[in-house]
Amino acid sequence: MRILPLLCAFLLLMLQGAAGLSRARGSPQDCERRGGFCSPSSCPPGISRIGVCSEQEFCCRSRWYP
């Protein structure tokens, strides 16, 4: 009976991880949803990198974004 709580915890962790896979990461739409913009090569000075838009573009956002 000790394995039942561990099994439930493991299943919960697996389901949480699977839910995150359904979101399209690394897309321009995801970047815009996060309040950023796509920039080729690197982000301008004063702007932080928060992700990727594609293999050649980075998702950038102002550090002072609310």
mmCIF file as Biopython writes it, N, C-alpha, C and O atoms, coordinates in Angstrom:
data_model
#
loop_
_atom_site.group_PDB
_atom_site.id
_atom_site.type_symbol
_atom_site.label_atom_id
_atom_site.label_alt_id
_atom_site.label_comp_id
_atom_site.label_asym_id
_atom_site.label_entity_id
_atom_site.label_seq_id
_atom_site.pdbx_PDB_ins_code
_atom_site.Cartn_x
_atom_site.Cartn_y
_atom_site.Cartn_z
_atom_site.occupancy
_atom_site.B_iso_or_equiv
_atom_site.auth_seq_id
_atom_site.auth_asym_id
_atom_site.pdbx_PDB_model_num
ATOM 1   N N  . MET A ? 1  ? 0.810  -1.200 0.000   1.0 0.0 1  A 1 
ATOM 2   C CA . MET A ? 1  ? 0.000  0.000  0.000   1.0 0.0 1  A 1 
ATOM 3   C C  . MET A ? 1  ? 0.855  1.267  0.000   1.0 0.0 1  A 1 
ATOM 4   O O  . MET A ? 1  ? 0.343  2.351  -0.280  1.0 0.0 1  A 1 
ATOM 5   N N  . ARG A ? 2  ? 2.125  1.152  0.303   1.0 0.0 2  A 1 
ATOM 6   C CA . ARG A ? 2  ? 2.981  2.336  0.315   1.0 0.0 2  A 1 
ATOM 7   C C  . ARG A ? 2  ? 3.266  2.847  -1.097  1.0 0.0 2  A 1 
ATOM 8   O O  . ARG A ? 2  ? 3.601  4.017  -1.283  1.0 0.0 2  A 1 
ATOM 9   N N  . ILE A ? 3  ? 3.134  1.988  -2.063  1.0 0.0 3  A 1 
ATOM 10  C CA . ILE A ? 3  ? 3.456  2.395  -3.426  1.0 0.0 3  A 1 
ATOM 11  C C  . ILE A ? 3  ? 2.332  3.223  -4.055  1.0 0.0 3  A 1 
ATOM 12  O O  . ILE A ? 3  ? 2.582  3.953  -5.014  1.0 0.0 3  A 1 
ATOM 13  N N  . LEU A ? 4  ? 1.121  3.130  -3.550  1.0 0.0 4  A 1 
ATOM 14  C CA . LEU A ? 4  ? -0.003 3.857  -4.130  1.0 0.0 4  A 1 
ATOM 15  C C  . LEU A ? 4  ? 0.190  5.379  -4.096  1.0 0.0 4  A 1 
ATOM 16  O O  . LEU A ? 4  ? -0.037 6.018  -5.123  1.0 0.0 4  A 1 
ATOM 17  N N  . PRO A ? 5  ? 0.595  5.996  -2.980  1.0 0.0 5  A 1 
ATOM 18  C CA . PRO A ? 5  ? 0.824  7.455  -3.012  1.0 0.0 5  A 1 
ATOM 19  C C  . PRO A ? 5  ? 1.953  7.846  -3.974  1.0 0.0 5  A 1 
ATOM 20  O O  . PRO A ? 5  ? 1.873  8.887  -4.627  1.0 0.0 5  A 1 
ATOM 21  N N  . LEU A ? 6  ? 2.986  7.034  -4.063  1.0 0.0 6  A 1 
ATOM 22  C CA . LEU A ? 6  ? 4.074  7.329  -4.989  1.0 0.0 6  A 1 
ATOM 23  C C  . LEU A ? 6  ? 3.599  7.228  -6.435  1.0 0.0 6  A 1 
ATOM 24  O O  . LEU A ? 6  ? 3.983  8.041  -7.275  1.0 0.0 6  A 1 
ATOM 25  N N  . LEU A ? 7  ? 2.789  6.258  -6.716  1.0 0.0 7  A 1 
ATOM 26  C CA . LEU A ? 7  ? 2.250  6.098  -8.053  1.0 0.0 7  A 1 
ATOM 27  C C  . LEU A ? 7  ? 1.359  7.283  -8.429  1.0 0.0 7  A 1 
ATOM 28  O O  . LEU A ? 7  ? 1.428  7.779  -9.553  1.0 0.0 7  A 1 
ATOM 29  N N  . CYS A ? 8  ? 0.532  7.733  -7.501  1.0 0.0 8  A 1 
ATOM 30  C CA . CYS A ? 8  ? -0.326 8.895  -7.766  1.0 0.0 8  A 1 
ATOM 31  C C  . CYS A ? 8  ? 0.506  10.148 -8.014  1.0 0.0 8  A 1 
ATOM 32  O O  . CYS A ? 8  ? 0.201  10.919 -8.924  1.0 0.0 8  A 1 
ATOM 33  N N  . ALA A ? 9  ? 1.544  10.361 -7.225  1.0 0.0 9  A 1 
ATOM 34  C CA . ALA A ? 9  ? 2.409  11.525 -7.404  1.0 0.0 9  A 1 
ATOM 35  C C  . ALA A ? 9  ? 3.113  11.455 -8.765  1.0 0.0 9  A 1 
ATOM 36  O O  . ALA A ? 9  ? 3.219  12.463 -9.464  1.0 0.0 9  A 1 
ATOM 37  N N  . PHE A ? 10 ? 3.584  10.287 -9.129  1.0 0.0 10 A 1 
ATOM 38  C CA . PHE A ? 10 ? 4.252  10.118 -10.417 1.0 0.0 10 A 1 
ATOM 39  C C  . PHE A ? 10 ? 3.301  10.407 -11.574 1.0 0.0 10 A 1 
ATOM 40  O O  . PHE A ? 10 ? 3.680  11.089 -12.527 1.0 0.0 10 A 1 
ATOM 41  N N  . LEU A ? 11 ? 2.086  9.905  -11.506 1.0 0.0 11 A 1 
ATOM 42  C CA . LEU A ? 11 ? 1.104  10.155 -12.561 1.0 0.0 11 A 1 
ATOM 43  C C  . LEU A ? 11 ? 0.756  11.638 -12.656 1.0 0.0 11 A 1 
ATOM 44  O O  . LEU A ? 11 ? 0.584  12.163 -13.756 1.0 0.0 11 A 1 
ATOM 45  N N  . LEU A ? 12 ? 0.650  12.312 -11.523 1.0 0.0 12 A 1 
ATOM 46  C CA . LEU A ? 12 ? 0.363  13.740 -11.526 1.0 0.0 12 A 1 
ATOM 47  C C  . LEU A ? 12 ? 1.482  14.521 -12.213 1.0 0.0 12 A 1 
ATOM 48  O O  . LEU A ? 12 ? 1.208  15.427 -13.000 1.0 0.0 12 A 1 
ATOM 49  N N  . LEU A ? 13 ? 2.724  14.185 -11.926 1.0 0.0 13 A 1 
ATOM 50  C CA . LEU A ? 13 ? 3.857  14.848 -12.560 1.0 0.0 13 A 1 
ATOM 51  C C  . LEU A ? 13 ? 3.886  14.586 -14.060 1.0 0.0 13 A 1 
ATOM 52  O O  . LEU A ? 13 ? 4.196  15.485 -14.842 1.0 0.0 13 A 1 
ATOM 53  N N  . MET A ? 14 ? 3.568  13.374 -14.462 1.0 0.0 14 A 1 
ATOM 54  C CA . MET A ? 14 ? 3.550  13.043 -15.883 1.0 0.0 14 A 1 
ATOM 55  C C  . MET A ? 14 ? 2.456  13.827 -16.617 1.0 0.0 14 A 1 
ATOM 56  O O  . MET A ? 14 ? 2.676  14.298 -17.733 1.0 0.0 14 A 1 
ATOM 57  N N  . LEU A ? 15 ? 1.296  13.968 -16.003 1.0 0.0 15 A 1 
ATOM 58  C CA . LEU A ? 15 ? 0.195  14.697 -16.638 1.0 0.0 15 A 1 
ATOM 59  C C  . LEU A ? 15 ? 0.508  16.180 -16.733 1.0 0.0 15 A 1 
ATOM 60  O O  . LEU A ? 15 ? 0.139  16.819 -17.718 1.0 0.0 15 A 1 
ATOM 61  N N  . GLN A ? 16 ? 1.176  16.742 -15.739 1.0 0.0 16 A 1 
ATOM 62  C CA . GLN A ? 16 ? 1.551  18.153 -15.798 1.0 0.0 16 A 1 
ATOM 63  C C  . GLN A ? 16 ? 2.545  18.390 -16.933 1.0 0.0 16 A 1 
ATOM 64  O O  . GLN A ? 16 ? 2.433  19.386 -17.647 1.0 0.0 16 A 1 
ATOM 65  N N  . GLY A ? 17 ? 3.496  17.509 -17.106 1.0 0.0 17 A 1 
ATOM 66  C CA . GLY A ? 17 ? 4.481  17.644 -18.177 1.0 0.0 17 A 1 
ATOM 67  C C  . GLY A ? 17 ? 3.840  17.513 -19.545 1.0 0.0 17 A 1 
ATOM 68  O O  . GLY A ? 17 ? 4.223  18.224 -20.474 1.0 0.0 17 A 1 
ATOM 69  N N  . ALA A ? 18 ? 2.881  16.627 -19.687 1.0 0.0 18 A 1 
ATOM 70  C CA . ALA A ? 18 ? 2.207  16.439 -20.970 1.0 0.0 18 A 1 
ATOM 71  C C  . ALA A ? 18 ? 1.356  17.655 -21.321 1.0 0.0 18 A 1 
ATOM 72  O O  . ALA A ? 18 ? 1.190  17.961 -22.502 1.0 0.0 18 A 1 
ATOM 73  N N  . ALA A ? 19 ? 0.818  18.349 -20.339 1.0 0.0 19 A 1 
ATOM 74  C CA . ALA A ? 19 ? 0.002  19.534 -20.613 1.0 0.0 19 A 1 
ATOM 75  C C  . ALA A ? 19 ? 0.861  20.645 -21.210 1.0 0.0 19 A 1 
ATOM 76  O O  . ALA A ? 19 ? 0.380  21.399 -22.056 1.0 0.0 19 A 1 
ATOM 77  N N  . GLY A ? 20 ? 2.099  20.760 -20.796 1.0 0.0 20 A 1 
ATOM 78  C CA . GLY A ? 20 ? 2.975  21.792 -21.322 1.0 0.0 20 A 1 
ATOM 79  C C  . GLY A ? 20 ? 3.405  21.534 -22.752 1.0 0.0 20 A 1 
ATOM 80  O O  . GLY A ? 20 ? 3.791  22.470 -23.452 1.0 0.0 20 A 1 
ATOM 81  N N  . LEU A ? 21 ? 3.351  20.300 -23.200 1.0 0.0 21 A 1 
ATOM 82  C CA . LEU A ? 21 ? 3.774  19.977 -24.555 1.0 0.0 21 A 1 
ATOM 83  C C  . LEU A ? 21 ? 2.778  20.436 -25.610 1.0 0.0 21 A 1 
ATOM 84  O O  . LEU A ? 21 ? 3.135  20.557 -26.782 1.0 0.0 21 A 1 
ATOM 85  N N  . SER A ? 22 ? 1.543  20.692 -25.217 1.0 0.0 22 A 1 
ATOM 86  C CA . SER A ? 22 ? 0.544  21.085 -26.192 1.0 0.0 22 A 1 
ATOM 87  C C  . SER A ? 22 ? 0.712  22.528 -26.645 1.0 0.0 22 A 1 
ATOM 88  O O  . SER A ? 22 ? 0.209  22.897 -27.706 1.0 0.0 22 A 1 
ATOM 89  N N  . ARG A ? 23 ? 1.405  23.353 -25.868 1.0 0.0 23 A 1 
ATOM 90  C CA . ARG A ? 23 ? 1.621  24.749 -26.248 1.0 0.0 23 A 1 
ATOM 91  C C  . ARG A ? 23 ? 2.742  24.835 -27.264 1.0 0.0 23 A 1 
ATOM 92  O O  . ARG A ? 23 ? 3.749  24.136 -27.155 1.0 0.0 23 A 1 
ATOM 93  N N  . ALA A ? 24 ? 2.562  25.696 -28.248 1.0 0.0 24 A 1 
ATOM 94  C CA . ALA A ? 24 ? 3.562  25.854 -29.304 1.0 0.0 24 A 1 
ATOM 95  C C  . ALA A ? 24 ? 4.693  26.753 -28.808 1.0 0.0 24 A 1 
ATOM 96  O O  . ALA A ? 24 ? 4.561  27.976 -28.832 1.0 0.0 24 A 1 
ATOM 97  N N  . ARG A ? 25 ? 5.779  26.175 -28.368 1.0 0.0 25 A 1 
ATOM 98  C CA . ARG A ? 25 ? 6.939  26.932 -27.924 1.0 0.0 25 A 1 
ATOM 99  C C  . ARG A ? 25 ? 7.812  27.256 -29.118 1.0 0.0 25 A 1 
ATOM 100 O O  . ARG A ? 25 ? 7.922  26.476 -30.063 1.0 0.0 25 A 1 
ATOM 101 N N  . GLY A ? 26 ? 8.424  28.416 -29.055 1.0 0.0 26 A 1 
ATOM 102 C CA . GLY A ? 26 ? 9.330  28.786 -30.127 1.0 0.0 26 A 1 
ATOM 103 C C  . GLY A ? 26 ? 8.620  29.319 -31.355 1.0 0.0 26 A 1 
ATOM 104 O O  . GLY A ? 26 ? 9.150  29.220 -32.461 1.0 0.0 26 A 1 
ATOM 105 N N  . SER A ? 27 ? 7.434  29.883 -31.186 1.0 0.0 27 A 1 
ATOM 106 C CA . SER A ? 27 ? 6.718  30.444 -32.327 1.0 0.0 27 A 1 
ATOM 107 C C  . SER A ? 27 ? 6.564  31.949 -32.128 1.0 0.0 27 A 1 
ATOM 108 O O  . SER A ? 27 ? 6.558  32.421 -30.992 1.0 0.0 27 A 1 
ATOM 109 N N  . PRO A ? 28 ? 6.440  32.700 -33.205 1.0 0.0 28 A 1 
ATOM 110 C CA . PRO A ? 28 ? 6.225  34.146 -33.078 1.0 0.0 28 A 1 
ATOM 111 C C  . PRO A ? 28 ? 4.953  34.479 -32.291 1.0 0.0 28 A 1 
ATOM 112 O O  . PRO A ? 28 ? 4.919  35.472 -31.563 1.0 0.0 28 A 1 
ATOM 113 N N  . GLN A ? 29 ? 3.918  33.662 -32.431 1.0 0.0 29 A 1 
ATOM 114 C CA . GLN A ? 29 ? 2.680  33.907 -31.700 1.0 0.0 29 A 1 
ATOM 115 C C  . GLN A ? 29 ? 2.895  33.753 -30.190 1.0 0.0 29 A 1 
ATOM 116 O O  . GLN A ? 29 ? 2.356  34.534 -29.406 1.0 0.0 29 A 1 
ATOM 117 N N  . ASP A ? 30 ? 3.668  32.765 -29.786 1.0 0.0 30 A 1 
ATOM 118 C CA . ASP A ? 30 ? 3.959  32.567 -28.374 1.0 0.0 30 A 1 
ATOM 119 C C  . ASP A ? 30 ? 4.771  33.746 -27.836 1.0 0.0 30 A 1 
ATOM 120 O O  . ASP A ? 30 ? 4.544  34.195 -26.713 1.0 0.0 30 A 1 
ATOM 121 N N  . CYS A ? 31 ? 5.699  34.237 -28.622 1.0 0.0 31 A 1 
ATOM 122 C CA . CYS A ? 31 ? 6.510  35.385 -28.218 1.0 0.0 31 A 1 
ATOM 123 C C  . CYS A ? 31 ? 5.636  36.615 -28.010 1.0 0.0 31 A 1 
ATOM 124 O O  . CYS A ? 31 ? 5.810  37.331 -27.024 1.0 0.0 31 A 1 
ATOM 125 N N  . GLU A ? 32 ? 4.708  36.870 -28.912 1.0 0.0 32 A 1 
ATOM 126 C CA . GLU A ? 32 ? 3.811  38.018 -28.785 1.0 0.0 32 A 1 
ATOM 127 C C  . GLU A ? 32 ? 2.900  37.872 -27.581 1.0 0.0 32 A 1 
ATOM 128 O O  . GLU A ? 32 ? 2.612  38.858 -26.903 1.0 0.0 32 A 1 
ATOM 129 N N  . ARG A ? 33 ? 2.439  36.657 -27.303 1.0 0.0 33 A 1 
ATOM 130 C CA . ARG A ? 33 ? 1.600  36.418 -26.125 1.0 0.0 33 A 1 
ATOM 131 C C  . ARG A ? 33 ? 2.340  36.753 -24.839 1.0 0.0 33 A 1 
ATOM 132 O O  . ARG A ? 33 ? 1.735  37.187 -23.858 1.0 0.0 33 A 1 
ATOM 133 N N  . ARG A ? 34 ? 3.642  36.551 -24.851 1.0 0.0 34 A 1 
ATOM 134 C CA . ARG A ? 34 ? 4.462  36.826 -23.674 1.0 0.0 34 A 1 
ATOM 135 C C  . ARG A ? 34 ? 4.908  38.284 -23.602 1.0 0.0 34 A 1 
ATOM 136 O O  . ARG A ? 34 ? 5.669  38.659 -22.711 1.0 0.0 34 A 1 
ATOM 137 N N  . GLY A ? 35 ? 4.433  39.104 -24.540 1.0 0.0 35 A 1 
ATOM 138 C CA . GLY A ? 35 ? 4.753  40.526 -24.536 1.0 0.0 35 A 1 
ATOM 139 C C  . GLY A ? 35 ? 6.068  40.860 -25.194 1.0 0.0 35 A 1 
ATOM 140 O O  . GLY A ? 35 ? 6.649  41.907 -24.907 1.0 0.0 35 A 1 
ATOM 141 N N  . GLY A ? 36 ? 6.554  40.000 -26.069 1.0 0.0 36 A 1 
ATOM 142 C CA . GLY A ? 36 ? 7.842  40.214 -26.718 1.0 0.0 36 A 1 
ATOM 143 C C  . GLY A ? 36 ? 7.719  40.424 -28.214 1.0 0.0 36 A 1 
ATOM 144 O O  . GLY A ? 36 ? 6.622  40.524 -28.763 1.0 0.0 36 A 1 
ATOM 145 N N  . PHE A ? 37 ? 8.867  40.487 -28.853 1.0 0.0 37 A 1 
ATOM 146 C CA . PHE A ? 37 ? 8.935  40.612 -30.298 1.0 0.0 37 A 1 
ATOM 147 C C  . PHE A ? 37 ? 10.097 39.771 -30.805 1.0 0.0 37 A 1 
ATOM 148 O O  . PHE A ? 37 ? 11.041 39.500 -30.063 1.0 0.0 37 A 1 
ATOM 149 N N  . CYS A ? 38 ? 10.032 39.362 -32.055 1.0 0.0 38 A 1 
ATOM 150 C CA . CYS A ? 38 ? 11.081 38.540 -32.654 1.0 0.0 38 A 1 
ATOM 151 C C  . CYS A ? 38 ? 12.160 39.429 -33.244 1.0 0.0 38 A 1 
ATOM 152 O O  . CYS A ? 38 ? 11.871 40.414 -33.923 1.0 0.0 38 A 1 
ATOM 153 N N  . SER A ? 39 ? 13.420 39.065 -32.974 1.0 0.0 39 A 1 
ATOM 154 C CA . SER A ? 39 ? 14.547 39.840 -33.465 1.0 0.0 39 A 1 
ATOM 155 C C  . SER A ? 39 ? 15.571 38.896 -34.083 1.0 0.0 39 A 1 
ATOM 156 O O  . SER A ? 39 ? 15.949 37.905 -33.459 1.0 0.0 39 A 1 
ATOM 157 N N  . PRO A ? 40 ? 16.032 39.194 -35.319 1.0 0.0 40 A 1 
ATOM 158 C CA . PRO A ? 40 ? 17.074 38.355 -35.920 1.0 0.0 40 A 1 
ATOM 159 C C  . PRO A ? 40 ? 18.403 38.569 -35.192 1.0 0.0 40 A 1 
ATOM 160 O O  . PRO A ? 40 ? 18.637 39.639 -34.631 1.0 0.0 40 A 1 
ATOM 161 N N  . SER A ? 41 ? 19.235 37.596 -35.198 1.0 0.0 41 A 1 
ATOM 162 C CA . SER A ? 41 ? 20.573 37.575 -34.569 1.0 0.0 41 A 1 
ATOM 163 C C  . SER A ? 41 ? 20.490 37.713 -33.061 1.0 0.0 41 A 1 
ATOM 164 O O  . SER A ? 41 ? 20.492 36.691 -32.374 1.0 0.0 41 A 1 
ATOM 165 N N  . SER A ? 42 ? 20.416 38.921 -32.501 1.0 0.0 42 A 1 
ATOM 166 C CA . SER A ? 42 ? 20.380 39.068 -31.040 1.0 0.0 42 A 1 
ATOM 167 C C  . SER A ? 42 ? 19.448 40.209 -30.663 1.0 0.0 42 A 1 
ATOM 168 O O  . SER A ? 42 ? 19.004 40.974 -31.520 1.0 0.0 42 A 1 
ATOM 169 N N  . CYS A ? 43 ? 19.156 40.314 -29.367 1.0 0.0 43 A 1 
ATOM 170 C CA . CYS A ? 43 ? 18.275 41.378 -28.877 1.0 0.0 43 A 1 
ATOM 171 C C  . CYS A ? 43 ? 19.052 42.687 -28.782 1.0 0.0 43 A 1 
ATOM 172 O O  . CYS A ? 43 ? 20.250 42.677 -28.496 1.0 0.0 43 A 1 
ATOM 173 N N  . PRO A ? 44 ? 18.379 43.816 -29.021 1.0 0.0 44 A 1 
ATOM 174 C CA . PRO A ? 44 ? 19.046 45.119 -28.907 1.0 0.0 44 A 1 
ATOM 175 C C  . PRO A ? 44 ? 19.489 45.387 -27.462 1.0 0.0 44 A 1 
ATOM 176 O O  . PRO A ? 44 ? 18.992 44.740 -26.540 1.0 0.0 44 A 1 
ATOM 177 N N  . PRO A ? 45 ? 20.409 46.323 -27.255 1.0 0.0 45 A 1 
ATOM 178 C CA . PRO A ? 45 ? 20.845 46.667 -25.892 1.0 0.0 45 A 1 
ATOM 179 C C  . PRO A ? 45 ? 19.667 47.166 -25.050 1.0 0.0 45 A 1 
ATOM 180 O O  . PRO A ? 45 ? 18.810 47.906 -25.535 1.0 0.0 45 A 1 
ATOM 181 N N  . GLY A ? 46 ? 19.641 46.753 -23.796 1.0 0.0 46 A 1 
ATOM 182 C CA . GLY A ? 46 ? 18.561 47.135 -22.893 1.0 0.0 46 A 1 
ATOM 183 C C  . GLY A ? 46 ? 17.338 46.246 -22.983 1.0 0.0 46 A 1 
ATOM 184 O O  . GLY A ? 46 ? 16.377 46.434 -22.237 1.0 0.0 46 A 1 
ATOM 185 N N  . ILE A ? 47 ? 17.363 45.286 -23.882 1.0 0.0 47 A 1 
ATOM 186 C CA . ILE A ? 47 ? 16.247 44.364 -24.084 1.0 0.0 47 A 1 
ATOM 187 C C  . ILE A ? 47 ? 16.741 42.961 -23.734 1.0 0.0 47 A 1 
ATOM 188 O O  . ILE A ? 47 ? 17.826 42.560 -24.155 1.0 0.0 47 A 1 
ATOM 189 N N  . SER A ? 48 ? 15.949 42.219 -22.966 1.0 0.0 48 A 1 
ATOM 190 C CA . SER A ? 48 ? 16.390 40.881 -22.552 1.0 0.0 48 A 1 
ATOM 191 C C  . SER A ? 48 ? 15.778 39.806 -23.443 1.0 0.0 48 A 1 
ATOM 192 O O  . SER A ? 48 ? 14.693 39.973 -23.999 1.0 0.0 48 A 1 
ATOM 193 N N  . ARG A ? 49 ? 16.495 38.717 -23.561 1.0 0.0 49 A 1 
ATOM 194 C CA . ARG A ? 49 ? 16.043 37.568 -24.348 1.0 0.0 49 A 1 
ATOM 195 C C  . ARG A ? 49 ? 15.184 36.682 -23.468 1.0 0.0 49 A 1 
ATOM 196 O O  . ARG A ? 49 ? 15.615 36.282 -22.387 1.0 0.0 49 A 1 
ATOM 197 N N  . ILE A ? 50 ? 13.959 36.364 -23.919 1.0 0.0 50 A 1 
ATOM 198 C CA . ILE A ? 50 ? 13.046 35.554 -23.113 1.0 0.0 50 A 1 
ATOM 199 C C  . ILE A ? 50 ? 12.708 34.228 -23.781 1.0 0.0 50 A 1 
ATOM 200 O O  . ILE A ? 50 ? 11.967 33.424 -23.214 1.0 0.0 50 A 1 
ATOM 201 N N  . GLY A ? 51 ? 13.237 33.987 -24.975 1.0 0.0 51 A 1 
ATOM 202 C CA . GLY A ? 51 ? 12.951 32.732 -25.659 1.0 0.0 51 A 1 
ATOM 203 C C  . GLY A ? 51 ? 13.414 32.777 -27.099 1.0 0.0 51 A 1 
ATOM 204 O O  . GLY A ? 51 ? 14.253 33.595 -27.475 1.0 0.0 51 A 1 
ATOM 205 N N  . VAL A ? 52 ? 12.848 31.879 -27.903 1.0 0.0 52 A 1 
ATOM 206 C CA . VAL A ? 52 ? 13.182 31.821 -29.327 1.0 0.0 52 A 1 
ATOM 207 C C  . VAL A ? 52 ? 11.903 31.861 -30.146 1.0 0.0 52 A 1 
ATOM 208 O O  . VAL A ? 52 ? 10.858 31.364 -29.725 1.0 0.0 52 A 1 
ATOM 209 N N  . CYS A ? 53 ? 12.008 32.466 -31.336 1.0 0.0 53 A 1 
ATOM 210 C CA . CYS A ? 53 ? 10.890 32.483 -32.286 1.0 0.0 53 A 1 
ATOM 211 C C  . CYS A ? 53 ? 11.086 31.406 -33.354 1.0 0.0 53 A 1 
ATOM 212 O O  . CYS A ? 53 ? 10.127 30.773 -33.794 1.0 0.0 53 A 1 
ATOM 213 N N  . SER A ? 54 ? 12.331 31.208 -33.760 1.0 0.0 54 A 1 
ATOM 214 C CA . SER A ? 54 ? 12.688 30.183 -34.727 1.0 0.0 54 A 1 
ATOM 215 C C  . SER A ? 54 ? 14.171 29.884 -34.520 1.0 0.0 54 A 1 
ATOM 216 O O  . SER A ? 54 ? 14.774 30.350 -33.554 1.0 0.0 54 A 1 
ATOM 217 N N  . GLU A ? 55 ? 14.746 29.118 -35.418 1.0 0.0 55 A 1 
ATOM 218 C CA . GLU A ? 55 ? 16.159 28.773 -35.269 1.0 0.0 55 A 1 
ATOM 219 C C  . GLU A ? 55 ? 17.067 29.989 -35.424 1.0 0.0 55 A 1 
ATOM 220 O O  . GLU A ? 55 ? 18.157 30.018 -34.853 1.0 0.0 55 A 1 
ATOM 221 N N  . GLN A ? 56 ? 16.632 30.998 -36.191 1.0 0.0 56 A 1 
ATOM 222 C CA . GLN A ? 56 ? 17.458 32.176 -36.439 1.0 0.0 56 A 1 
ATOM 223 C C  . GLN A ? 56 ? 17.015 33.408 -35.663 1.0 0.0 56 A 1 
ATOM 224 O O  . GLN A ? 56 ? 17.737 34.405 -35.657 1.0 0.0 56 A 1 
ATOM 225 N N  . GLU A ? 57 ? 15.853 33.384 -35.006 1.0 0.0 57 A 1 
ATOM 226 C CA . GLU A ? 57 ? 15.319 34.554 -34.333 1.0 0.0 57 A 1 
ATOM 227 C C  . GLU A ? 57 ? 15.123 34.316 -32.841 1.0 0.0 57 A 1 
ATOM 228 O O  . GLU A ? 57 ? 14.759 33.224 -32.404 1.0 0.0 57 A 1 
ATOM 229 N N  . PHE A ? 58 ? 15.375 35.375 -32.074 1.0 0.0 58 A 1 
ATOM 230 C CA . PHE A ? 58 ? 15.179 35.326 -30.632 1.0 0.0 58 A 1 
ATOM 231 C C  . PHE A ? 58 ? 13.944 36.122 -30.253 1.0 0.0 58 A 1 
ATOM 232 O O  . PHE A ? 58 ? 13.582 37.082 -30.933 1.0 0.0 58 A 1 
ATOM 233 N N  . CYS A ? 59 ? 13.303 35.724 -29.171 1.0 0.0 59 A 1 
ATOM 234 C CA . CYS A ? 59 ? 12.173 36.468 -28.621 1.0 0.0 59 A 1 
ATOM 235 C C  . CYS A ? 59 ? 12.737 37.427 -27.576 1.0 0.0 59 A 1 
ATOM 236 O O  . CYS A ? 59 ? 13.385 37.002 -26.620 1.0 0.0 59 A 1 
ATOM 237 N N  . CYS A ? 60 ? 12.489 38.712 -27.761 1.0 0.0 60 A 1 
ATOM 238 C CA . CYS A ? 60 ? 13.044 39.743 -26.890 1.0 0.0 60 A 1 
ATOM 239 C C  . CYS A ? 60 ? 11.908 40.518 -26.233 1.0 0.0 60 A 1 
ATOM 240 O O  . CYS A ? 60 ? 10.817 40.641 -26.790 1.0 0.0 60 A 1 
ATOM 241 N N  . ARG A ? 61 ? 12.188 41.044 -25.027 1.0 0.0 61 A 1 
ATOM 242 C CA . ARG A ? 61 ? 11.210 41.855 -24.316 1.0 0.0 61 A 1 
ATOM 243 C C  . ARG A ? 61 ? 11.942 42.862 -23.453 1.0 0.0 61 A 1 
ATOM 244 O O  . ARG A ? 61 ? 13.019 42.583 -22.924 1.0 0.0 61 A 1 
ATOM 245 N N  . SER A ? 62 ? 11.349 44.030 -23.318 1.0 0.0 62 A 1 
ATOM 246 C CA . SER A ? 62 ? 11.938 45.066 -22.476 1.0 0.0 62 A 1 
ATOM 247 C C  . SER A ? 62 ? 12.021 44.568 -21.037 1.0 0.0 62 A 1 
ATOM 248 O O  . SER A ? 62 ? 11.122 43.866 -20.575 1.0 0.0 62 A 1 
ATOM 249 N N  . ARG A ? 63 ? 13.063 44.914 -20.340 1.0 0.0 63 A 1 
ATOM 250 C CA . ARG A ? 63 ? 13.235 44.482 -18.949 1.0 0.0 63 A 1 
ATOM 251 C C  . ARG A ? 63 ? 12.188 45.130 -18.054 1.0 0.0 63 A 1 
ATOM 252 O O  . ARG A ? 63 ? 11.924 44.628 -16.962 1.0 0.0 63 A 1 
ATOM 253 N N  . TRP A ? 64 ? 11.593 46.221 -18.486 1.0 0.0 64 A 1 
ATOM 254 C CA . TRP A ? 64 ? 10.641 46.952 -17.661 1.0 0.0 64 A 1 
ATOM 255 C C  . TRP A ? 64 ? 9.203  46.605 -18.003 1.0 0.0 64 A 1 
ATOM 256 O O  . TRP A ? 64 ? 8.279  47.328 -17.630 1.0 0.0 64 A 1 
ATOM 257 N N  . TYR A ? 65 ? 9.009  45.483 -18.722 1.0 0.0 65 A 1 
ATOM 258 C CA . TYR A ? 65 ? 7.656  45.057 -19.085 1.0 0.0 65 A 1 
ATOM 259 C C  . TYR A ? 65 ? 6.895  44.702 -17.819 1.0 0.0 65 A 1 
ATOM 260 O O  . TYR A ? 65 ? 7.433  44.008 -16.956 1.0 0.0 65 A 1 
ATOM 261 N N  . PRO A ? 66 ? 5.645  45.165 -17.685 1.0 0.0 66 A 1 
ATOM 262 C CA . PRO A ? 66 ? 4.877  44.905 -16.440 1.0 0.0 66 A 1 
ATOM 263 C C  . PRO A ? 66 ? 4.564  43.474 -16.200 1.0 0.0 66 A 1 
ATOM 264 O O  . PRO A ? 66 ? 3.932  43.140 -15.198 1.0 0.0 66 A 1 
#
